[in-house]
Amino acid sequence: MRAVCLTLPTNRECADTIPAIGAEAAHAAREFGVRVHLLVLDSADPATRARHAAALAALPAAEGVVVHHLDEEAQRAFLRGAIERSGLPGPDRLLDLMLPDAVSYGACTNRAFLLAAALGCTSVHRRDSDSRYQWLDGAPVFPIDHELATIGLKAADAAAAVTEHTLDPAHADKPVALVGASFIGELSVDIGEIQALDPAVYHDVVALWAPTGATEQERRDLVADSFTGGGTEPFTADRVVLDRPDIWRIDMCNIALDHEVYERVPLPPATDTIGSDYFLHHLVHDATLPGVTHNRHIVNYYTPDRRSDAGFTAYQERYAKFLLSMLYLHPVYADLERAGEALLDEQHHVRPGAIADSARRSAATDRAENHRRLAELDRCYRRLGGRYAAFADHLASRRARLLDEAQADIEDFALLIDAWGPLVRASKATPADRLPS
């Protein structure tokens, strides 16, 4: 029986989300005859974890669904075992990259990848705590239907399960590596208030993630496309496209990845950096691997903590670090685009060495552009006034540290890519009595 991993990483209250994801897991097991490992990676405080545990315990029993609820202590124990079995040098450093003492969107998903490998899963399907499913005719619209119908299949075979097939026939023998959709509702990045306060400042703040040297038209196009997901139109009928994936319309709250991709290349483990979990979107697209883009969009909303003063400061800093990360990621993306199909071996498997080498080269990029980004952010936030001006003061006091962290993050990514193969093999070798539960 094929095993798949439906994962929910969280560090905040989401007891109301768990029943919906549990229903999707039960639906997948029933409709596709697969074993679904419902994996909740829980970094929330003890009281919140207890509510999550109660919500999981209250799920109706479903044949083929196995629930795993791991707090950070359990995750750390699993990781320590895998790192020890790998025999890699610097075990403490690797553990810190996999389970840092800060928010890391890439690291939490990397943990799901290794745990999925240990559980024998062939794909990972990720959802987020701040999301809901759409409904049609009294039933939830589950993305996993399209994911399980196509993920891992040779593209020529997946064509029967889609509504549009626009893939170049040259890629027909390659496996579908990514299946996903986006979201409807609020912007995926918590900067909608900036757009409401001052559209010109919003343009300038969003345009800062454009590559160095981008034209003004390219910057305008980037701003128009950024963070809007699937718009606001509700789901009425399926549109499922087989092609190279439309990475602008696939979000990490609504994605499935094939193990042949995530077992070879991890996500950047950058801390306090939004968008650090989107690297594999670029890799799959540029390596000419097929993908399926559908329209069963998740409903996005903001949890209350993101509206608090503390949540505001933390989120704006993560956005600033996202902008700084682009100095190093854009050169890597350019290398991926140039390499194209050469990123794959004869079996259509990604070659991780070339990606690690690109990340190492990128770490030497001159910081002048990041100094400019921080200066422009400062100007924009001060123009907005109020709590944005106060955040500008906060950002100024952390300027040097953030610049150093952005460079260290890409260096850490190269290190983790080099270690990833042994970590995956060690995870698969986890003794049966130590598998997560």
C-alpha positions in Angstrom: 0.0 0.0 0.0 1.3 3.4 -1.0 2.0 5.6 2.1 1.8 9.4 2.0 2.4 12.1 4.5 -0.2 14.9 5.1 1.6 17.3 7.4 0.6 20.3 9.5 3.5 22.2 11.0 2.5 24.7 13.6 3.7 26.9 16.4 0.3 28.4 17.2 -3.2 27.6 18.1 -5.0 25.6 15.4 -7.3 23.2 17.2 -10.1 24.3 14.8 -8.0 23.4 11.8 -7.2 19.8 12.9 -10.7 18.3 12.3 -10.7 19.7 8.7 -7.3 18.2 7.9 -8.3 15.0 9.6 -11.3 14.8 7.3 -9.0 15.3 4.3 -6.8 12.5 5.5 -9.8 10.1 5.9 -11.1 11.1 2.5 -7.7 10.4 0.9 -7.4 7.0 2.5 -10.9 6.0 1.6 -10.9 7.3 -2.0 -7.4 6.4 -3.0 -6.7 3.3 -0.9 -3.5 4.8 0.5 -2.1 4.9 4.0 -2.1 8.5 5.2 0.3 9.5 7.9 -1.2 12.6 9.4 1.8 14.3 10.8 1.4 17.3 13.2 4.7 18.9 14.0 3.9 21.0 17.1 6.1 23.8 18.3 3.3 25.6 20.3 3.3 26.1 24.1 2.3 23.3 26.4 -1.3 24.4 26.9 -1.9 24.9 23.1 -0.3 21.5 22.4 -2.7 19.9 24.9 -5.6 21.4 22.9 -4.1 20.1 19.7 -3.7 16.6 21.2 -7.4 16.7 22.3 -8.5 17.7 18.8 -6.5 14.9 17.3 -7.8 12.4 19.8 -11.4 13.4 18.9 -10.9 12.7 15.2 -13.2 9.9 14.1 -11.4 6.6 13.6 -10.6 6.2 9.9 -9.1 3.1 8.3 -5.8 3.8 6.7 -5.1 7.0 8.7 -2.2 7.0 11.2 -1.9 10.1 13.4 1.5 11.3 14.6 1.6 14.3 17.0 5.2 15.3 17.8 6.3 18.1 20.1 9.8 19.5 19.7 11.2 17.1 22.3 10.0 14.2 20.2 11.2 15.8 17.0 14.6 16.4 18.5 14.9 12.8 19.6 14.2 11.6 16.1 16.6 14.1 14.5 19.4 13.2 17.0 19.0 9.5 16.1 19.1 10.2 12.3 22.1 12.5 12.6 23.9 10.0 14.7 23.2 7.2 12.2 24.3 9.4 9.3 27.9 9.7 10.7 28.1 13.3 9.5 30.5 15.7 11.2 29.1 18.6 13.3 26.0 16.8 14.7 25.1 19.7 17.0 25.3 22.2 14.1 23.0 19.9 11.9 20.5 19.6 14.7 20.4 23.4 15.1 19.7 23.7 11.3 16.9 21.2 11.5 15.3 22.4 14.7 16.5 26.0 15.5 15.4 28.1 18.4 13.5 30.4 16.1 10.8 30.3 13.5 12.0 28.6 10.3 9.5 27.8 7.6 12.1 25.8 5.7 13.3 23.8 8.7 9.9 22.7 9.9 9.1 21.4 6.4 12.6 19.7 6.2 11.6 17.9 9.4 8.5 16.7 7.7 10.5 15.4 4.8 12.8 13.4 7.0 9.9 12.0 9.0 8.1 11.1 5.9 11.2 9.2 4.7 11.3 7.3 8.0 7.6 6.4 7.6 8.1 5.1 4.1 6.1 7.8 2.4 6.3 8.6 -1.3 5.0 12.1 -1.1 4.5 15.0 1.3 1.3 17.1 1.3 1.5 20.3 3.4 -1.2 22.4 4.9 -0.9 25.4 7.3 -2.5 26.4 10.5 -4.0 29.6 9.1 -6.1 28.0 6.4 -9.5 26.5 5.7 -11.0 24.5 2.8 -13.5 25.9 0.4 -16.9 24.2 0.2 -19.1 23.3 -2.8 -22.5 21.8 -2.7 -22.2 21.1 1.0 -18.9 19.3 0.8 -15.3 20.5 1.4 -13.1 20.9 -1.7 -10.0 18.8 -0.9 -6.7 19.6 -2.8 -5.5 16.0 -2.0 -7.8 14.6 -4.8 -5.6 16.2 -7.5 -2.4 15.6 -5.6 -2.9 11.8 -5.2 -4.3 11.5 -8.7 -1.0 12.7 -10.3 1.9 13.1 -7.9 4.8 10.8 -8.9 3.2 9.5 -12.0 4.9 9.7 -15.3 3.5 12.8 -17.0 2.1 10.8 -19.9 0.1 8.7 -17.4 -1.0 11.7 -15.3 -2.5 13.4 -18.4 -5.8 11.4 -18.0 -6.4 13.0 -14.6 -6.2 16.7 -15.7 -8.5 19.0 -17.6 -5.7 20.7 -19.6 -2.5 19.2 -20.9 -0.1 21.8 -22.2 3.2 20.0 -21.3 5.9 19.8 -24.0 5.9 16.2 -25.2 9.7 16.2 -24.6 8.9 15.9 -20.9 6.3 13.2 -21.1 8.5 10.5 -19.6 9.4 12.6 -16.5 7.5 12.2 -13.2 5.1 14.8 -11.9 7.2 16.3 -9.1 4.9 18.9 -7.7 1.1 19.4 -7.5 -0.4 22.5 -6.0 -2.8 25.4 -5.9 -2.9 28.7 -4.0 -5.3 30.5 -1.7 -8.1 32.9 -1.8 -8.7 35.6 0.8 -6.2 37.9 2.5 -2.7 38.5 1.1 -0.3 35.7 2.0 2.1 38.2 3.4 0.9 40.5 6.2 1.4 43.8 4.4 -2.2 44.5 3.3 -2.4 47.4 5.7 0.5 49.1 3.9 -1.4 48.8 0.7 -4.4 50.4 2.3 -2.4 53.2 3.9 -0.2 54.2 0.9 -0.3 52.3 -2.4 3.0 54.0 -3.5 4.8 52.8 -0.4 3.3 49.3 -0.9 4.7 49.3 -4.4 8.2 50.3 -3.2 8.2 47.8 -0.3 7.1 44.8 -2.5 9.4 45.8 -5.4 12.4 45.4 -3.1 12.4 41.7 -3.7 13.0 42.1 -7.4 16.4 41.0 -8.7 19.2 43.6 -8.9 18.9 45.4 -12.2 15.2 44.7 -12.8 13.5 47.2 -15.0 10.7 49.4 -13.7 8.2 47.4 -15.8 9.5 44.2 -14.3 9.1 45.6 -10.8 5.6 46.7 -11.5 4.7 43.3 -12.8 6.3 41.7 -9.7 4.2 43.9 -7.4 1.0 43.1 -9.3 1.6 39.3 -9.0 3.0 39.1 -5.5 1.2 37.6 -2.5 -2.3 37.6 -4.2 -2.6 33.9 -4.7 -5.7 32.7 -6.5 -7.5 36.1 -6.0 -10.9 36.1 -4.4 -13.2 34.1 -6.7 -14.6 31.0 -5.0 -14.3 27.5 -6.4 -17.0 26.4 -8.8 -15.4 23.8 -11.0 -12.0 22.1 -11.5 -9.3 23.5 -13.7 -6.3 21.2 -13.6 -3.3 21.9 -15.8 -0.4 19.5 -16.5 2.7 21.5 -17.6 5.8 22.9 -15.9 4.2 24.1 -12.6 3.0 27.7 -12.4 5.0 28.5 -9.3 3.4 31.9 -9.0 0.1 30.1 -8.3 1.2 27.5 -5.9 1.6 28.2 -2.2 3.1 26.1 0.6 -0.3 25.8 2.4 -1.5 23.8 -0.6 1.2 21.6 -2.1 2.3 18.1 -2.7 5.9 17.2 -3.5 7.3 13.9 -4.7 9.9 12.1 -2.6 12.3 12.0 -5.6 12.6 15.8 -5.2 12.6 16.4 -1.4 14.8 13.4 -0.6 17.5 15.0 -2.7 17.4 18.7 -2.0 16.1 20.3 1.3 14.6 23.8 1.8 16.8 26.6 3.1 16.8 26.5 6.9 16.8 30.3 7.3 15.3 31.5 10.5 12.7 34.3 10.9 12.5 34.6 7.1 9.2 34.3 5.2 9.3 32.6 1.9 12.3 30.4 2.9 10.1 27.3 2.1 9.6 28.1 -1.6 12.9 27.0 -3.1 11.7 23.7 -4.4 9.1 25.5 -6.5 12.0 27.1 -8.5 14.0 23.9 -8.6 11.1 21.8 -10.0 10.2 24.4 -12.6 13.7 25.2 -13.8 14.8 21.5 -13.9 12.0 21.0 -16.4 10.1 18.5 -14.2 6.4 18.3 -14.8 3.9 19.7 -12.3 0.1 20.0 -11.9 -1.4 23.4 -11.1 -5.1 23.2 -10.0 -7.6 25.7 -8.5 -8.8 24.0 -5.3 -7.4 27.0 -3.4 -7.2 27.1 0.4 -9.0 29.9 2.2 -6.3 32.1 3.8 -6.9 34.1 7.0 -4.7 35.6 9.7 -4.6 34.1 13.2 -5.1 36.6 16.0 -1.4 36.6 17.0 -0.4 38.1 13.7 -2.6 41.2 14.5 -1.0 41.8 17.9 1.8 44.3 18.5 4.4 41.5 19.1 3.1 39.6 16.1 3.4 42.7 14.0 7.0 43.3 14.9 8.0 39.7 14.4 6.3 39.5 11.0 7.7 42.7 9.7 11.2 41.6 10.6 10.6 38.3 8.9 9.6 40.2 5.8 12.7 42.3 6.0 14.8 39.2 6.2 13.0 37.8 3.2 14.0 40.8 1.2 17.6 40.4 2.3 17.6 36.7 1.4 16.9 37.6 -2.2 20.4 39.0 -2.6 21.7 35.4 -2.3 18.7 33.4 -3.7 18.3 35.4 -7.0 21.8 34.3 -8.2 21.0 30.7 -7.3 17.6 31.0 -9.2 19.5 32.4 -12.2 21.9 29.4 -12.1 19.0 27.0 -12.0 17.3 28.7 -14.9 20.5 28.6 -17.0 21.2 24.9 -16.1 17.7 23.8 -17.0 17.5 20.1 -17.8 21.1 19.7 -17.0 20.1 19.7 -13.3 18.7 16.2 -13.8 20.5 12.9 -14.3 19.5 10.1 -16.7 16.7 9.0 -14.3 15.3 12.5 -14.1 16.6 12.9 -10.6 17.9 16.3 -9.4 21.7 16.6 -9.0 22.1 18.3 -5.6 25.8 19.0 -5.9 25.3 21.8 -8.5 22.8 23.5 -6.3 25.1 23.4 -3.2 27.9 24.9 -5.3 25.7 27.7 -6.5 24.6 28.5 -3.0 28.2 28.7 -1.8 29.2 31.0 -4.7 26.2 33.2 -3.9 27.3 33.7 -0.3 30.2 35.9 -1.6 27.8 38.4 -3.3 28.5 42.0 -2.4 26.2 43.4 0.2 25.7 46.8 -1.3 22.2 45.9 -2.6 21.1 44.8 0.9 22.3 48.0 2.4 20.1 49.8 -0.2 17.1 47.5 0.6 17.4 48.3 4.3 17.7 52.1 3.6 14.6 52.0 1.4 12.6 50.0 4.0 13.6 52.6 6.6 12.3 55.4 4.3 9.1 53.6 3.6 8.2 52.7 7.1 9.0 56.2 8.4 6.7 57.6 5.7 3.9 55.5 7.0 4.4 56.7 10.5 2.8 55.2 13.7 3.9 51.7 14.5 5.7 51.4 11.2 8.0 54.3 12.2 8.5 52.6 15.5 9.4 49.4 13.6 11.9 51.4 11.5 13.7 52.2 14.8 13.6 48.5 15.7 15.0 47.5 12.3 17.8 50.1 12.5 19.1 48.7 15.8 19.3 45.2 14.2 20.8 46.2 10.8 24.2 44.7 11.1 22.9 41.5 12.6 20.3 41.0 9.9 22.9 41.5 7.2 25.2 38.9 8.7 22.3 36.5 9.2 21.2 36.7 5.6 24.7 35.7 4.4 25.0 32.9 7.1 21.6 31.5 6.0 22.7 30.8 2.4 25.9 29.2 3.7 23.9 27.0 6.0 21.7 26.0 3.0 24.8 24.8 1.1 25.9 22.9 4.2 22.5 21.2 4.6 22.3 20.2 0.9 25.7 18.5 1.3 24.4 16.6 4.4 20.9 15.9 3.0 21.5 12.6 1.3 23.0 10.9 4.3 20.3 12.4 6.6 17.6 10.9 4.3 19.2 7.5 4.2 19.7 7.6 8.0 16.0 8.5 8.5 14.9 5.6 6.3 17.0 3.4 8.5 15.2 4.4 11.7 14.5 1.3 13.8 10.8 0.3 13.9 10.6 0.9 17.6 11.8 4.5 17.2 9.4 5.6 14.5 7.5 8.7 15.4 4.1 8.3 17.0 
